[in-house]
Amino acid sequence: MTQYVIKRILLFIPTLIIITMITFLICRLAPGDPTEMKLGQTGEAMKSDAKNQMTEQAKEFYKKKFGLDKSLPMQYLIWMGNMLKGDFGNSFKDNRPVLDKITERLPVSVTISVLSFFLIYSIAIPIGIYSAARQYSFTDRFTTVLLFILYSLPNFWVATLAIVFLCNVEYVKIFPTSGIRSEQFDSLTFLVNLETISCIYFCRL
């Protein structure tokens, strides 16, 4: 058992490194220049008003600051070093530390993850017990095929469909398109508020 745990831990290290490399490459190879984004400029704006809105000196300054003047392997090492030190940089949108923005949104994400965990296992365990007790029955085969189909659906696609059909006035307007509270949250009773939050969380899952 100890050897198995050690092997899994050792396997986690190269897996994490590969994931960070793929993430870094996707970010670096995405269209657009980070220095232009930092200065709030676009390619068209730079062509029309380059002298007044962006200078080559400013671009060179931000390239050196972000390490973009170095090779990709060196950029990756700098990026990983900053990550390990807890320095995630600042947002290009509002110049706030990225770590602060993550911290603000983490409670909602953790809450949704915990609720989804209990929801998943409250459904999966009874189905698993029933299928094991009635192996190869019609119900067992049906639930197996159904769950395989549902498991193969991308989460982001299902979530997008749920938002489109359950949060759109053109289809079924049940939940708000954003937030975790209804517009009349403060004026509702405790039980109604609890039910509303539960429904919205269920839609977000």
N, C-alpha and C positions, 0 to 999 in steps of 0.2 A: 504493500500500500504506500509506504514511504517513497519507494522508487518511482511509483506511478505519479505521485504528487510532484516529485522533483522533475520528472520528465515533462509534465504538463507546464510547470513553471518555466523550465528552460525553453520549451517550445513557444511560450508566450512572448519571450524576448525578441526572437527574429520576426515573429508575426507582427508585433508592434512596430518594429523598425520598417518592415515592408509597407505597412499601412501608412506610416508617417511619410515615407518616400512617395507613395502614390498620391497622397493628399497634397504634398508639397509640389509635385510635378503638375497636378491638375490646376493648382492655384497659379503657378508660374507660367504655364502654357496657355492659360485662358486669354482670350482677346483683350486688348487694352493695355495701356501703360500705367503702372501704379503711380508713377510720378505725376501723370496728368490727372489721375483720379484724386491724388492728394491735393493738388492745386485747384481741383474743381473744374478742370478743363476737358474738352472733347477734341477729337481730331479736327473737326470742322471749325470749331472756335479758334483753334491754334492757327489754322491756315488763314483765317480772316483777320485776326487781331493778335498775331504772335508777339509783336513788339510790346504791346501794352499789357497783355494778360499773362504771358508766360515767357520767361527768358531761358536761354540755354543754361545760364548760371544757376537758376533755381532748379532746373531739372538735374543738373550735375550734383547739386547739393543734396537733393533727396535720394539720388542714386547711391551716393556715398553713405548717406545716413542709413538707408535700408540695406546696404550691401549689394545693390543690384549691379554694381560695376565689377563684381567678381564672378567667377565661374559658377555654374550650377551646383557642383559638389560643395564648394565653399559656402554658397548661399544656404544650402541645406544644413551644413554644420552650424552656421551662425543661427539659423532659424531654430534648430533643435536645441542649441545652447540657451537661447532666450526662453524657449518653452520650458526647459528643465529648471530655469531660474524663476519661473512664474511670470515672465514678461511676455504677454501676448500682443503687445503693441497697442496702438490707439486706432479707433474706428475712423475710416476715411469720411464717414458721414457727419459725425458731430465731434470728432477728435477726443472722445472719451476713451478711457482705458477699456480694452475688450474684456478684461477680467471682471471689471465692475458690471458690465452689461450682462455677462454670463451669470454672475452672482445674483443679479436682479431677477433673472428669468429661471434660475435653477429651482426655486421652490415649486413653481407651477409644473415644471417638467417632472420633478421627482414625485409630486402628488399624482400626476396622470400615470406615471410608470407604476406606482404602487397600486393604484386602483385597477389598472389594466392587468397587473400580476394576479390580484385576487379574482378578477372577473374571468381571466383565462382559465385558472385552475379550478374555479368553481364550476366551470362548464366541462373542462377536459377530464377531470378526475371521475365524475359520475359516468361520462360516456365511456371512459376506459374500463371502468369496473363492469359496466353493463356489457360491453363488447367481449371482455374476458370471460364473463359468466355465460354468454350465449355466442360462443365462437362459431364463425362460419354461418351464422343465421343471416336472414335477409337484412335485418336491422344493422347487424355488424358490418356487412358488406356495404350497405348504403351509407352509413356514417363514415366508414373508412374512405370511400370514394369522395364523398362530400367534403370531408376535412382536408383531403389531399388537394382538391380543387381550390378550396378557400386558402389553404396554406401557400399555394403557388401564386396567388394574386399579390402584386406589389402593394405594400402598405400605402405608399404615397398616392397611388392610383385610386385605391378604395377610399382614402381620406378625401381626395379631390371630388370623387363622385358623391360622397356623403355631404360635403359642403355645398356642391352644386344643387343637389336634389332636396336636401333637408334645410337649407338656409337661404333658399332663393324664392322670391315671391312668385316667380313664374312656374314653380313646381309645388313644393310643400314647404311653407315657411314655418318651421317648428323652432329652430334654434337661431341665435344671432350668428352673423358671419365672423365675428371676432370677440375676444374677451371670454370670461368664464362666468359672467353675471348677466342677468337680464336687465333691460332698461329700467324696469320698475322694481329692482331688487330691494331697495330701501323701504318701499311701501308695502311689501308682502310680508306675510307671517313667516315664522321660523320654519314650519313644516313645508310650506310652499317654496321657500328659499332653498331648503335642503333638497327638495325634489327637483327644482330647476337646475341647481348646480350639478346634481347627479346626472341628469339628462344631458346637460351640456358636456360634461366629462365623458359620458358614454359616446356622444357623437364625435368627440375629439379622438377617442381611442381607435 
